[in-house]
Amino acid sequence: MITVDLPVYKLRRDAKSAAEAGHALAIDPLEYLALLEALIKAERQLMEEPLLYPTERAAPLVGLSPETLDDWRGEGGGPKFVRLKGRGAKGKGKIAYPREELLLYASNLPRFQSTTEADQFELKRVG
């Protein structure tokens, strides 16, 4: 066994080792390597993701059509965006959505247990 001080991971705790070494965890060497490989893979995938998404790629990530996202942007709704320098539609800069804003927007959407609950929420919001 290898003892590693990783208090944020909840792997198999060896109670005696944890008590002696604070937050130390007892991890099988193969489990430790698998954990490191998973962390490295996740890091690589994250680094391969673009920082900015054009409307066409951003819309499906938040469950909308590009047209709806365009409409909401014009009305001041939806996720925050940036306007890049250069020529985009209508002679203005191209629109892009930062990855963090898309994640934040999606994570802040209301969640429901039933369609009835969702319908009641919509009625309260509109009315």
C-alpha positions as CSV (number, residue, x, y, z in Angstrom):
1,M,0.0,0.0,0.0
2,I,1.0,3.6,-0.7
3,T,-0.1,6.3,1.7
4,V,-0.9,9.6,-0.1
5,D,-2.1,12.8,1.5
6,L,-5.1,13.6,-0.7
7,P,-7.9,14.8,1.6
8,V,-10.2,15.7,-1.2
9,Y,-10.4,12.1,-2.6
10,K,-12.6,9.7,-0.9
11,L,-11.0,6.4,-1.7
12,R,-10.7,3.4,0.7
13,R,-9.7,5.0,4.0
14,D,-7.5,3.1,6.3
15,A,-8.8,4.3,9.6
16,K,-5.6,3.7,11.5
17,S,-3.4,5.4,8.9
18,A,-5.9,8.3,8.6
19,A,-5.9,8.8,12.4
20,E,-2.1,8.7,12.5
21,A,-1.4,10.9,9.6
22,G,-4.3,13.3,9.6
23,H,-6.0,13.1,6.1
24,A,-3.8,10.4,4.7
25,L,-5.4,7.8,2.5
26,A,-4.4,4.2,2.0
27,I,-4.4,3.6,-1.7
28,D,-3.5,0.5,-3.6
29,P,-0.7,1.4,-6.1
30,L,-2.8,0.3,-9.1
31,E,-5.7,2.4,-7.9
32,Y,-3.4,5.3,-7.4
33,L,-2.1,4.9,-11.0
34,A,-5.6,4.6,-12.3
35,L,-6.6,7.8,-10.4
36,L,-3.6,9.7,-11.9
37,E,-4.4,8.5,-15.4
38,A,-8.0,9.6,-15.0
39,L,-6.9,13.0,-13.8
40,I,-4.5,13.4,-16.7
41,K,-7.1,12.3,-19.2
42,A,-9.6,14.8,-17.8
43,E,-7.0,17.5,-17.9
44,R,-6.1,16.8,-21.5
45,Q,-9.8,16.7,-22.6
46,L,-10.4,20.1,-20.9
47,M,-7.3,21.6,-22.6
48,E,-8.6,20.4,-26.0
49,E,-11.9,22.1,-25.5
50,P,-12.1,25.6,-27.1
51,L,-12.3,28.6,-24.8
52,L,-14.8,30.4,-27.1
53,Y,-17.7,28.8,-28.9
54,P,-19.5,30.4,-31.9
55,T,-23.3,30.6,-31.7
56,E,-23.7,27.4,-33.8
57,R,-21.7,25.3,-31.3
58,A,-22.8,27.1,-28.2
59,A,-26.5,26.7,-28.7
60,P,-26.7,22.9,-28.4
61,L,-24.6,23.0,-25.3
62,V,-27.3,24.9,-23.5
63,G,-30.2,23.1,-25.2
64,L,-31.2,25.9,-27.6
65,S,-31.2,26.4,-31.4
66,P,-28.8,29.0,-32.8
67,E,-31.8,31.1,-33.8
68,T,-33.2,31.1,-30.3
69,L,-29.8,32.0,-28.9
70,D,-29.5,34.9,-31.4
71,D,-33.0,36.1,-30.4
72,W,-32.3,35.9,-26.7
73,R,-28.9,37.7,-27.1
74,G,-30.7,40.5,-28.8
75,E,-33.2,40.7,-26.0
76,G,-30.6,40.5,-23.2
77,G,-31.2,36.9,-22.2
78,G,-29.2,33.7,-22.3
79,P,-25.6,33.3,-21.5
80,K,-23.1,36.2,-21.6
81,F,-21.1,36.5,-24.8
82,V,-18.1,38.4,-26.2
83,R,-17.8,40.3,-29.5
84,L,-14.5,39.6,-31.2
85,K,-12.7,42.2,-33.3
86,G,-13.1,41.8,-37.0
87,R,-16.0,41.5,-39.3
88,G,-18.9,39.3,-38.5
89,A,-22.5,39.5,-39.5
90,K,-23.8,43.0,-40.2
91,G,-20.3,44.4,-40.2
92,K,-19.8,44.0,-36.5
93,G,-17.4,41.7,-34.6
94,K,-18.1,38.0,-34.5
95,I,-20.1,36.7,-31.5
96,A,-18.7,34.0,-29.3
97,Y,-19.6,32.4,-26.0
98,P,-16.9,31.7,-23.4
99,R,-17.0,28.1,-22.1
100,E,-17.3,29.3,-18.5
101,E,-20.4,31.4,-19.3
102,L,-22.1,28.4,-21.0
103,L,-21.4,26.2,-18.0
104,L,-22.5,28.8,-15.6
105,Y,-25.7,29.5,-17.5
106,A,-26.6,25.8,-17.8
107,S,-25.8,25.1,-14.1
108,N,-28.1,28.0,-13.1
109,L,-31.2,26.7,-15.0
110,P,-34.1,25.8,-12.8
111,R,-34.5,22.1,-12.1
112,F,-37.9,20.3,-11.7
113,Q,-39.2,17.0,-10.4
114,S,-42.2,17.0,-12.8
115,T,-43.6,18.7,-15.9
116,T,-46.4,20.1,-13.7
117,E,-43.8,21.8,-11.5
118,A,-42.1,23.2,-14.6
119,D,-45.5,24.4,-16.0
120,Q,-46.3,26.2,-12.7
121,F,-42.9,27.8,-12.6
122,E,-43.4,29.1,-16.2
123,L,-46.9,30.5,-15.2
124,K,-45.4,32.3,-12.2
125,R,-42.5,33.7,-14.3
126,V,-44.7,35.0,-17.1
127,G,-47.6,36.1,-15.0
